Every structure is written in structure tokens, then in C-alpha cells.
Amino acid sequence: MGQDATPALRQQAQSAAPPVEAVAGQPRERSPQRVIVTGGAGFLGAWLCRQLLRDGCEVVAVDNFVTGSQSVVDELAAHPAFTFVQADITQALDVPGRVDQVMHLASPASPVHYAALPVETMLVGSVGTMNALDLAQAHGARFVLASTSEVYGDPLVHPQPETYWGNVNPVGPRSVYDESKRFAEALTMAYRTSRGVDTGIARIFNTYGPGMRADDGRMIPAFMTQALKGEPITVTGDGSQTRSLCFVSDTTEGLRALAASGHPGPVNLGGTQEVTVLELARTVCRLAGSTSSITFVDLPEDDPRVRRPDTSRAEELLGWRPRVGVEEGLRRTLDWFEDQLRSAA
Ligand SMILES: NC(=O)c1ccc[n+]([C@@H]2O[C@H](COP(=O)([O-])OP(=O)(O)OC[C@H]3O[C@@H](n4cnc5c(N)ncnc54)[C@H](O)[C@@H]3O)[C@@H](O)[C@H]2O)c1
């Protein structure tokens, strides 16, 4: 546990309720639980914490801010059921008191971040996952790993079912992320089979929504800030590569459904509406009412050509499917980026 972790744990923030009620999606009927969210100051982690707080859970978020945001913690800390621990999960972590679930989201996730933090990415996927699993084991808690569609690499099977083993370059520029998640999945299964930990693995596909960082190199923030500023929209390759986008509240609801199910997974969570990157750029431009032109730049090495989850397992086992359509989700995200740009100005 980090030096500052224990005092932080004991220091419950007291103040007015944050806007957790404004979180999208239907509240779930569940008994209140105490949940640890590693990576709780990140994009997905923040949405997950808000949903859990909205539904009456007590939340302990753990984050070292390597890519996360202090402003997220400041917002959530106003909720009396929220506690923040500033700690690096690659160091052993002890959380006093009852723990029902450990949701392990800590990891750099954007290509810009994991290229800048290659060793840290490998360590959080390996040692960090081990520490999070140890925490779950110590408390008899359910453990959920936020894995990724990147375990499929540049897939040769389309759409990708969970039974597909992937096509990953182990020494390419994306390997630190892809292989750390593949290791994390194997370690999670090892704790399940040899140590009896109640684990679940979610394979998350491209997720977007309000709260993404504008500068993390991901496609949606880049397209939106370019469109809103009237700058050329940079599409990689010829734009014919595909992605399947999922709005963030749908993804985090999927993580919670997996946590509640007791199923080991892996379970794909992702949007089923496959679009080309060029179509997406045009849609963002249209929704933003932008006059931006589209320019084409080199395709990054090992960039997947196609990306679409087979979500039948999530539908059958968890009763989960994405609810927010792509246009609606893009509009909501554009509104958020517009607000951000306005306040920055
Ligand atoms: N966003 C997506 O489209 C997507 C897709 C697939 C999988 N995922 C997975 O979901 C998780 C969250 O992704 P995100 O988009 O919110 O990324 P993010 O970068 O916004 O959040 C990750 C959080 O983890 C924290 N973190 C990283 N290393 C840490 C460490 N050693 N100790 C403590 N905290 C640490 C960061 O500071 C950050 O707050 C990641 O595990 C990612 O692999 C995300």
C-alpha cells in the first residue's frame, strides 16, 4: 500500500452529493456493496464509480494518476460513500474492512499512453493484476478484470467470438498493452483454478463518451476536437478499417453485470454497429456542423483492420446489450467536448 493510502482510506470525504444521479442508464436493484475500483480516476473508472455510488454502493477508488485525473476524484470525493486511495497497484495494497468486489481497471489504455509508459503498462498488467487478485483473495471478494479486444490483435476471424485466440504481434509497438492483458487474463484464470478466487474477465471493445481526454491520441477525441476547432480531421490509412463503438455507460453496466453474474468469462463487451473510420469522421463532422476537411495520414503499425465483437455470450449470460445508439452517443460526447473547449477558452 502506498505511504499515503491508509490515511486516505480513513478520511471519508464529507460534502454535498455529486452529480452521480445524472449518470446514464437504469439504476440496478442490488444490495449495497463495498467495491474497490482500481483505475478509478480514469475514463471508465470514473463512470463505473458514479454508477456504483448512484446505486448505493460504497466505493474505494485506487489510482496513481499516471493517466487519470484529479478533477474526477475531486468530483467523486463530495459523495460520502466514496473514498480515494492514491497508490500504485504494482505495490501490494491492503484495504481494511469488508470488500465485496474488486474491479481491476488500472492500466494505461490509449496507444499514446502505453507507448509512453511501456514498462509501467507491462507491470500494471502483471504485478498490478496479481496484487488486485491477492486483494480479492484476502477478502473473499469477486474479482473482475477489465481486459480488452486487443487480446485478439489484428483478428483473422470476424466478428470476434470469445473462443478466438487472437493474432497478436508479441514484439510490435502495441505488444506491451496486448501482451500485458493476455498475461492478466492467464493470471486471472490461474487464481481462479488454483486459488479459488471468484473471477470474471471482460473483453472491452472501443469505448467512448464524455470524460475522455482530448490529448490521449484516441480516434474519437481527436476527431471531435478537430471538428469543433474547424481543423482538418486526420483519418489513418484510407479510413476503410472498421471499429465498433460502445458508449461508456453501456460498457460500465456490462462490467457490473459480469460482476453480479459470478460468470468467469471471458465475455465481450462492445458495440455491434460496425463502422469504417472514414464514415465515423464524416458523421462527427456532420453532427458538429463543422466545415473541417478530411486528410489521410499513415496507418500505425499493427493497427487492426476490422473490429467487431460477437456479443451473443454477453446477451445470453448477462442479459446485456448496448442501449445507446452511435449517433446519440456521439452527440452527447460532442456536447461534452464543446463544453470543455468553451471552458478552456
Ligand atoms: N477505453 C476503452 O476503449 C477501453 C477498451 C478496452 C479496454 N479498456 C480497459 O479499461 C481500463 C480503463 O481504461 P480507460 O480508458 O478508462 O483508461 P484511462 O487511462 O482513462 O484509465 C486508467 C486509469 O488507471 C490508472 N492507473 C494506471 N496504472 C496504474 C497503477 N499502476 N496503479 C494505479 N492506477 C493506475 C490511471 O492513472 C488511470 O486513472 C483499462 O484497463 C483498459 O485496458 C478500455
The ligand as an ORCA input file, in Angstrom:
! r2SCAN-3c Opt
* xyz 0 1
  N     -11.495      2.904    -23.086
  C     -11.534      1.844    -23.869
  O     -11.980      1.927    -25.029
  C     -11.057      0.503    -23.371
  C     -11.132     -0.598    -24.235
  C     -10.677     -1.826    -23.799
  C     -10.208     -1.983    -22.506
  N     -10.159     -0.919    -21.674
  C      -9.602     -1.125    -20.332
  O     -10.357     -0.424    -19.356
  C      -9.490      0.089    -18.348
  C      -9.716      1.592    -18.193
  O      -9.434      2.245    -19.431
  P      -9.627      3.817    -19.596
  O      -9.999      4.060    -20.993
  O     -10.509      4.303    -18.504
  O      -8.134      4.324    -19.376
  P      -7.614      5.554    -18.512
  O      -6.180      5.746    -18.862
  O      -8.529      6.716    -18.625
  O      -7.737      4.999    -17.030
  C      -6.807      4.096    -16.464
  C      -6.573      4.509    -15.024
  O      -5.638      3.586    -14.419
  C      -4.734      4.326    -13.631
  N      -3.508      3.530    -13.471
  C      -2.668      3.114    -14.444
  N      -1.646      2.428    -13.897
  C      -1.872      2.396    -12.552
  C      -1.182      1.828    -11.444
  N      -0.023      1.158    -11.601
  N      -1.701      1.975    -10.215
  C      -2.855      2.657    -10.028
  N      -3.553      3.220    -11.032
  C      -3.066      3.091    -12.278
  C      -4.526      5.617    -14.420
  O      -3.979      6.668    -13.663
  C      -5.933      5.909    -14.918
  O      -6.655      6.688    -13.997
  C      -8.075     -0.267    -18.765
  O      -7.667     -1.410    -18.065
  C      -8.190     -0.571    -20.239
  O      -7.243     -1.502    -20.651
  C     -10.563      0.331    -22.073
*
